[in-house]
């Protein structure tokens, strides 16, 4: 049995915070959890291709806030905010369709991500786009690896592909790595993401690890 653990979950409450933050009454946990999962699946389909790094959800007694971090905020917001209004209406109709429990006040905030090459989720989507354009997978991996490693903030990167690479009959796994990647160091800022490239002969799985240095607690004043 392998002892692999998700790099994000491994660092929760140490250098990471939960992506869904809410407190519910007894009996509301299942409904609130279902709402978060269904909405995340909705956003994954709706915002595919918009380079979304992550989605945070905050729930209060009377309000529900969704924070979308993306490298292409203008494409989501649209001209004069039309896209954001349509997205909110689509979320409300999806909530009504699936009979989900959402507070009356729903707010969607869109935040711009700077340096998208330093975020694993966006890098995974870039790799998926290259594969879906039928580019050679080794070229896509190498170009993206060099692009990410060229960033000043990145100390290590690893990209792994698995599936019917190149249309081969038998699936296999290929990986490239550059720099350091300390997965067991809890203070290490390791960003991890999974993505899929949809091809006619099947999906290709993509995993991306990006190491951006160590995070230490800030020294208190007077010490």
N, C-alpha and C positions, 0 to 999 in steps of 0.2 A: 504494500500500500504506500502510495506517495504521500508526502506531507506538504503539498503545495498549499499556499494560502494567498488570498487576494492582497496585493500590495496596499491597496487603499484601506481595506478592513483591518489589515495588520497594524495600521498606524492610527486607528480611531482613538480619539481622546488624548493622543500624544502630540501629533502635529496635524491631525485631520479632524474635521467636524462632520457631523451627519449631514447628508444631503436632503433629508426630510426631517423637519423639526416641528414637532407638535406634541401636545398632551391631550389625551382623550379620556372621557369618562369610562367607567366599566361597561363593557359591551359595545363600545364604539371603535375599539381597536381594529377589528376585522374590516369594518366598513371604511375606515380611514385608510387602512393599508391597501385595500382594493382600489380606492380612488386614486391613490398615488401611482400604483402599478399601471392601471388602465391609462391614466393621463401620460405617463412616461412612454408607454407603447404608442400612444397617439402622436406625441411630439416626435418620436423616433421616425415615424413614417411621414408626418407632415413637414418636418424641417430637414429632411434628408437632402444633402447638397448645400446646406447653408453654413457648414462648418461650425456646428454647435459643440462647444467644449463640455458643457454640463448644464444641468437644470437643478436648481434648489427650490424646495417647497417649504413654505412656512404657513402653519395653520393656527389661527386663533379662534376665539369663541364666535366672533362675528366677521372675521376677515380671512381671506385665503390669498397668499402672495406667491406668485411663481416668478422666479428669476432665471432668465435665459441668458447664458454667456455664449456669445457667438463672435466669429471673426468677420461676419457679414451682416452687421446690424441694419444697414440701409435696405437690404433686400427684404428683411422681415418687417421693418417699420413701414416701408413704402413711402410714396409721396404724401406729404402732409399727414402722415400717420394712418393712412387708409389700411395698410397691411396689418398694423397692430390691432385696429378695430375689428377687421375681419377674422384675425386669429382668435381674438377674445370671443367673438360670436360663434366661431367653430368649436371652441372649447366648451362653451355653454350648451350648444346643441348636442355635443358628444356626451356631456354629463347627463343631460336630460334623457338621451337615448338609452344609456346604460343604467339609468336610475341610481346615480352616485350621490353621495352626501357631500355637498360643498356649501360653505357659509354664503350668506347673501352677497357680501362684498368680495368680488374677485378682482384681483389686480395682477397684471402681467407686466413685469419690468424686463427690459432688454439691455444688456450690458456688453460693451465692446471688449473683445479680447485682443490685447496687443501681443505682438510676437507670436503668431499662431504656430510657428514651427517648434515652439517649446511646449506645446500641449499635446499629449498623447492621443486624445480623441480626435483632434483635428488632423494630426499626421496620419492616423488610421484611415480617415475619410479621404485624404489625398491619395493614399496608396490604393484604396478601393476604386477611386475614379480612374486612376491610371490603368488598373487591371481591367476595368469595365470598358475601357477604350481599346482593348486588345493589345496593349503594349507588352513587350517581353517582361516577365515578372522580375528577372534578375536586374534588368536595367532600372525598373521602377524602384526596387529595393535599394539599389546602390545610389541612385540619384537622391532619393529621399533621405537616406542615411547621411550622405555628405551634406545635404541642405540643413538637416537638424544639427549635426555635429559642428557646423560652421558658426552656430550661434554662441555668443559669449557666455550665456547663462547655462549652457548644457555641458555636463562633464562626462556623460555616457549615454548611449542609446542602443537599443536592440530592437530589431524588427523580425518577426517570425511569420511565415506563411505556411498554411497547411491545406491540402486538398488536391484536386486534380490539376496540378500546376502544369501550364503549357498544354492542357488538354489531354494529358497522359491517361491511360486506362487505369493505372494504379495510383492511388493518392500517396503523397509523401509530404515531408516537412522540410522547409528550408529556412535558415535564419542567418542574419548578419548582425554583427555587433561591433561597436567602436567605443573605446573609453572604458570607464568603470561602471559597475552596476551592483552596489552592495544591497542586496535584497533583505538581508537579515538585520541590518542596522536600523533600529527603530527611528532614529532621528534623521535618517536619510530621506530627502525629498524625492521620492520615486513616483512619477506619474505613470499610470498604467491604463490601457484601454483595449477593448476588443471591438472588432468591426468585421463586416462580411462584404465581400464583393460578389454580386449576383451575375453569374455567367451562364450561357446556354447549357453547358455540360455540368452545371452544379455550382454551389457556393464555395468560395475560397475564404477560409478563416484568416483573420489578420490580428496579430497581437503586437502592441507597441509598449516598450518601457523607455522612459526618459528620466535620467538622473540629473538633478539640478543642485547638487550640493547638500550639505547638512544644515538642519535647523536647530539652533540652540535657544534655550529660554533666555529672554532678555534679562539683563542684570537689574535688580531693584535699585532704586535711588538711594544713595548713601553707601553703596557697597563697591 
